């Protein structure tokens, strides 16, 4: 085979020539280059060859590289042809919870500056960022030369202060995604000198921020309070262009702050915020919120349109804190602009909890601006965690989630659990459907979760009621329905013919469309069987 390359083992250069060598020899050369970390030469081989040789050389060039010691960094031969991997990972400790110094990060940055221009993601794991062990100005200068980095992942990392953390963030001019898991700070207090230092930081292109915690044994919770304090503190709001001024997506594991007003200031400090996700508990040490608690400010972000509240938010939040959060959104006017709300509710809305009441207030105040509503039922196995919130239930309120004001919905998702206990399992769902009058084309997704195979009898008894509800005149503009069954056992059979016989009116109107026999596929929450009503 004619290959326009020859490798000189002394200089590791690729010299243009034409030479005939057996394919087996070239494959051995490629393997040797890989073993010697000669990625520049491998890149030249891949560029100048074709077919099997090109594929072999390309596979030998890593898309991700991990460095744990300075010796590993020194073994990398850096030249001018290869632009580096897509993802660079720097690790301190080898085990979860083991945080060790990372002097090799400085070595890596100095060697790669202005050379590995292909690096777009930087991950730092299991590390202790020691100011005395790093020449911070030089390190940040070198990292700033890796100008294509747009993803920064910090996992199990300790910083000396929040200011050091933000200096790292501001060093990367094209950073857009910031993912934090189990990040903590030695100094959590924010003093006057730190605030003054923030004025020297330049704005970034940061758009998405995740603050996450595994909550596994031995893991540390992300110091969201310390980090969010920097963003929400009033002196920083006077900055002309703070580093977080372009953030439009904020995803939090939890919200733990001294007051609801502190959280309001956080939202006010993110003028471009469009999406807020809270996966876990919401807790304010002091309760109550009034607009006067927040100093004068232009107000809630005008583009704020979506809020998603996770299962653990409803399970583990302090009920009064949830009411405070809803008060923030209502009194600031943000609720009137919301277009999408996702929330988890108690399995039976016949006995709504205080958290259900608070979430319903938010939905009602959204009114006609709300176009997308997802109401998920908490699984029965989570009920023990829910008992405390249930103690705050107000018995005098309406016994169903109120969506009468949301007349412009274009998508509604509901989930319910089918059980043999008590009255019809889908009664809350039916109550909800009877409130809806469609003024625009509407899509609906219904998720029916069976906790036991014996619940199938209840399912077959309930489906005709669902059939009647979905064929009422108020649903004339219904554009499509998806019904998803979640059996307790993946071997459970839900025959298509049986579903059709239990939904006769939908079937007669051809809303029960041409869908092949139900086939199970395993998802993260078990076996799922789906049919589409079109």
N, C-alpha and C positions, 0 to 999 in steps of 0.2 A: 504494500500500500504506500502511496506517496503522501508524506506528511511534511508540511512546510515548517518543521521545528527540529531543533536539536538542543539537548539540555547539557550545559556545562556544569558539573558538580562543584567546581571550585568557586565560580562567580555566581552560580544560580541564575544566570541570565539565559534568556531565550533568544537565539540568534536565527534570523531568517535564512533558510536554506532549503533545499529539496533533497530528501534522502529516503531511500527505500529501506524499511525495517519491517519485520513481521509484526502483526498486530499484537501478538503475545508479548513482544518486547516492550511495545509502547504501553501496554496495560501494566506491566511491571514497573515501568518508569513512573506512570501516574500514581501507582500505589506507593512507591518510594517517596515521591514528592509529598504525598499526603502525610506519610509517617514523619517526614521531616518538617512539616508545617510550612512547606514552600507554596503558599497559596497564590503568590504572585505568579509563579511559574505555572501552576495549575490553571490560573485564569488565562494565561497566554496559550496554553495547550487547548483549552476549551474554545478560545476565540479562533484559533487557526486550524482546527481539525473539524471533522464532521462524523456523523453516524455514531457507531459504538464508542469511539474514542471521545467524542465530544460529550456524550451522555455520561461516560465514566468520569471524565474530568469535572463535569458540572456537579455530579453527585458528591465528589470529593471536596468540593468547596462548601464550607458550612454557611448556613443562613443564620445560625445562632452560635455564639461562642461564650463560654463561661470561664472566668478567671478567679482563682481562689488565693493565689500567692504571687509574689513578685517574680518568682522563678518561671511561673507559667507565662507571665507577660513577656519576660525576656526571651522565651523560646520562639515567639512570633517574629517572623522575618518580614519587616514592613518595607515595601518599596513603592513604586509609583504606578504600577499597572492595576493591581486589584484595589477596588474601592471599599473593601471590607464587607462584613456580614450585615444583615438587616438588623439583628438584635445582639447587643452586647450585655452580658450578665456579670455582675461583680458580687462575690459572696465573701462574707466574713466567716461566720461559723458554719459548720457542716450539718448541724442538727437544729430543728425548730426550737426557738427560744434561746439559742446560743448566739449572743451578739459579740463579735470580735472586731478589733480595729481593721481598717481597710486601707493601709498605706499603698497597696498595689493599685488603687484607683488613680492616685496621682501619677504613678509610673505609666499606667495605661493611657491616661489622658495626654501626657507629654509625648508619648511615642506616636499616638494616633492623630494628634492635632493636625488638621489640614491634609490628612492622608486618607483616613477611612471616611470618605464623604458619603458612603452609602448607609451608614448607621442611622436608623430612624427610631429605634427603641433602646432605651437604657434602663436596666433593672439593677437595683442595689438590694441585696437580701442579707438578713441575719448579720447586721453590721452595727457597729458603734462608731459614730462620726465624732472623732476626737479632734478638737481644734488644735491641740498641741502636737498632734501627729501628722497634721496636714498643713502645707503652706497654702492657706485658703485663697489669697489673691491669685497665685500662680495656677492653682488647680482650676479655679473658676475661669481664668483666662483660657486655659487649654480646652476645657469642656465647651466653652463658647465657640471654639473653632469647629466643633462637631455640629455644624449649623443645620444639619438635616434632621436632628433629633426632634420628633414630634410627640413621642410617648415616653413618659417617665414613670416607672413603677418602683415604689419604695415599699418593701415588704419586711417587717420585723426589723425596723431601724430606729436607733436612738440618735437624736440630734442634741447638741448642747443647748440650743434655744430655737424658738420659732423664727427668729431673725435669720439664723444660719440656714434654716430650711428654705425660707423665701429667697435668700440670696442665690441658693442653688437653682431654684425655679426660674429666677429672673436671668440667670446666666444663659439659658437656652432660648434663643430668640424666636424659634419656630415651634416651641412647645405648645401643643394643643390639648393633649390628654394627660391628666395627672391622676395616678391610681395609688392610693395610700392604704396599706393594710398593717395594722399593729405598729403604728408610728408613734413614738413618744418623745417628749422633750425633758431634758434635765432641769432647765429653768422654765417654768411656766408663766412667771410674772412678767408683765410687759411694762417696762419703765419708760421714763421720758427720753433717755438716750436711745432706746430701741425705736421709739416712735420717730425720733429725729433721723435715725439711720434709714427708716423706711422711705424718707423723702428722697434719698439718693437712688432708690431702686427704679428701674425703668419699667414701663408697661410691657406686658407680654401678649402673645396671641392665645393664651390659655383659654379654652372654651369648655372643657369637661373636667369635673373634679369628682372623684370617688373617695370617700372616707369609709373604710371597711374594717371590721374586726371579726376574726374567726370564732371567738368565744370558745376555743377549744382548751382543754387542760394545758396549762403552761403558757398559753398565749397572752399577750398584753393587748388591752383595748387601745384602739387608736385614740390619741389625746385630742379628740375633736373639740373639747371645750377650750383647751389651750390654743389650738389652731384657729378655731372660729372666733375666739376673742380678738385676735389680731385683725381679722376682717371686719368685725362688727364694732370695734372700739371707735368712739366718735372722733378722736384726734386724727385717725388715719383717713376718715372720710373727707378731710380737707385736701387730701392729695389730688392733684390734677388728674392723674391717670394711674391708679393703683394697679398692681400686678393682676388682680382678679376682676378688672373692670369689664373684660369681654367674656367672662364665664356665663354661659347660657344653660348649662346642664349641671346640676348639683345632686349627687347621690350619696346619701348618708346611711350608715348602719344604724345610728341612733342620734337623738338630740338630747344632750344633757347640758343644761345651762342654768345659771342662777335665776333668771327671770324670763318671762315671755317677752318682755321688752328687748332683752338682749338678742333673742331670735328675730324679732322684728327689725332691729338694726342690721342684723346679718342680711336679711332679704333686701333691705333698703340699700345696702352697700354693693349689691350686685345688680347694676342697672340693666344689664342685658339678659337677666335670668328668664328662661322660658319653661324649664322643666325642673321640678323638685321631686325627688324620690326619697322616702324615709322607710327603710326596711324594718327597723327595730323600734325599741321603746322611745317614747317622748317623755321627758321628765324635766320640769322646772321646779327649782327649790322653793321659790316664792310664787304664789298664784295671783291671778288677776292681771288684766291688761286694759289700759286706757290709752288713747292716742297721745295724751300729754306725757306719758312715760318715755316717749321717744322724742329727742330734740328735733327742731324743725328740719325738714329734709324734703327733697322733691317727691318722695313717696315710694310706694311699691313699684317694682319694675313694670313698665307698661306692656311689655311683651309676655308677661307671665301667663301661660295658657294651660299647663298640665301639672297635676299633682298625683303621684302614685304612692299609696300608703300600703305597706306590706303586711303579711300575716302577723309577724311578730309585733308590728305597731299596734294592732288591735289586741293581741294577746297580752302584751307586757307593759303597755303604756300606763302611766298614772292617769286615771280618767279626767281629773280636773285639769291636768296639763293639756290633754287633747281638747278640752273645751277652750282653754286659753289659746291654743294654736288656731282653732276655728275662729275665735274672736279676732285674732290678728288679721286673718284673711278677710273676714266680713267687714270689720271696721275700717280697714285700709282700702276697701273697694276692690281688692284683688279677686274676690269670689265672683264678682259680676263679669269678670273677663275669662273665667276658666272655661275651657272647651273640652277638657278630658279629666275625669276623676276615676281613680281605681282605689277600691277599699275592700276590706274583709269584714264581714258582719257575723253576728252570732248565728248559729245554725237555725234557730227558730226565732223569727222576728215577732212571734206572738208574745215573747217576753224580752223586749229589747233592752240592752244595757245602756248605761250612760254614754259609753263610747259610740254605740249605734246612734243615739240621739244626737250627739255632737256631729257625727258624719252626715246624718240626714239634714241637719241645719245647713251644712256646707253645700250639699247637693241642692237644697231648695233655694238658697241664695244665689246659686249659679244661674238659676232660671233658664231663660231662652238661649243664653250663650253656650250652655252645655250641649255638646254634640256627641260625645263618646262617654259612656258610663259602664264601668265594670264593677259588679257586685259579686264578690266571692264569698261562699259560705265556709266558715271555719270548720275543719274536720272534727268529728266527734272525739277523736283521741286527744285533741287539744283542750277539751273542756275543763279539765282540772286547773289549767292555767288561767281559765277565763272566769272562774268563780268569783275572784275578788272584784273584777270589773262588774260582774252581774249584781253585786251587792249595791251598786249605785243606781240600779234600774229605777226609772220613774214609772210607777204603775198606772198613772193617770193619762199617759200619752197615747196617741194613736197606736194601734197594734200592727202597723205595717209601715214599711219604708215609703215615704211620700215623694212621688215624682210628678205630681200633677203640674208643677210649674215648669217642668222640663219638656216643653212641647216641640223643641227643635232637635230632638235626638236623632242622629243618623245611624248610631250603632249602640246596641245594648247587649252586654254579656251578663248572664246570671248563672250561678252554680248553686245546687242544692244537694243535700244528702238524702237518699232514699232509705228509710228505716221502717221497721214493722211497728215501732212503738208510737203510741198516741194517735193523733188524727193524721190526715193525709200529709205526706211529707212535702208535697209541692204546694200546699195551701198558701204559704207566704209568696211563692212565685206567682200563683194565680191572682192573688190580691194585687200584686204589683202590675201584672199584665192588664188587669181591668181598669187601671188608672190611665193607661197610655192611650192617647189619641194622636195618630200620626198626621202631621201636616206636611212632611217631606218623606222622600223615599228612605226606607229604614232597613237595616240589617240586624239580625239577632243571632246570638250564640247562646245555647243552653247546655250546661254541663251537669249531668246527672250522675252522682257518685254513689255506688252501692257499697255499704259497709260489710255486707255479708251476702253470700249467694242466695240465702233464703229470702232476701229482700226483693228478689225478682217478682214474686207474687204481688207485692205492694206496687212495684213499678208498672206491671200490666194493668193494675186497677186504677192507677193515677193517670196514665197516658191519655185516656179518653177525655178527661177534664182539661188536659193541656191542649188536646185537639180542638175542643170547643172554644177555648180562650183565644187560640191563634187564628181562628176563622171568624171571629166577631167582626162586625163592619168597621170598627175602628182600626182594623189592620188591613184595610183594602190596599194601602200603599206599601205594604210589606214587600220588600224586594227579595229577601232571602233569609233562610233560617238554617243554622247548623246545630244539630243535636249531637252531643258527644257523651258516650256512656263510659264510665270508669268502673268496671267490675272489680270486686274485691279479689278475684282470682283470675289470672290471665287465661285459664282454661275454660272460663265461663263462656257459654255460647248465648249470644243474643240474636236470635234468628230475624232476618230481615222481614220475612212474611209475618211474623208476630208483631213487629213494630208497625208494619203497614195496617194490620187489622185493628190495632189499637189507636191508629190515627186515621180513621176512615174519611173524614172531611178533607183533610189535607191531601190524602191520596186521591180523592175524587176530583179535587181542583188541580191535580197534577203538580201540587207543591211538593209532594213526596217524589222527587225526581228520579231520573235514570241513574241509579247508583249500584255498582256491582255488590255481590254478597259481602257482608261485613267481614273484614279481615283484621285480626288483632295486630297491633304493632306496639312494641314496648317503649314507653317513654320514661321520663324521670320519676313519675309518680305511679308507675305500674302499667298494666295493660289498658289500652284505650281502643274503643270501637267507635267509629264515627259514621254518621250518615249526613247527607246534605239535603235540605229541603229547598227546592229552587222554584 
